[in-house]
Amino acid sequence: MTESEFEQAVVGFAHMFGWEVAGFRPARTAKGWRTPVKYDGKGFPDLTLAHPDGRLIFAELKVPPNTQTREQMRWGQILAEYRIWVPADADQIASVLSSGRVTQWRLDMPTKRC
């Protein structure tokens, strides 16, 4: 599973439970792939998930063997609800995003927005 496939699965599941999701995608530049950010944005989490009930989660998605960068670790230390999720965390992701209503989830399950 690629990080892109993992991200699409998490976003689809989040949408099923009413979360709005924001993320920033890289663009090809003369210097290679870059994600344009300003100020201290380098390493900002992959996804920002906001729920109508007021919950806000910042999620960094990793597919092993990929690991966090120093900048990603710095963001993780200062954000209130910060998660590092890998595909093996599917059950935890399901529980968190469904507010405990779903305790098991397979990443290959089809997802659609409710």
Secondary structure, DSSP 4 states (H G I P E B T S, - for coil): --HHHHHHHHHHHHHHTT-EEEE---EEETTEEE----TT-TT--SEEEE-TTS-EEEEEE--TT----HHHHHHHHHSSSEEEE-GGGHHHHHHHHTTTS-----TTS-----
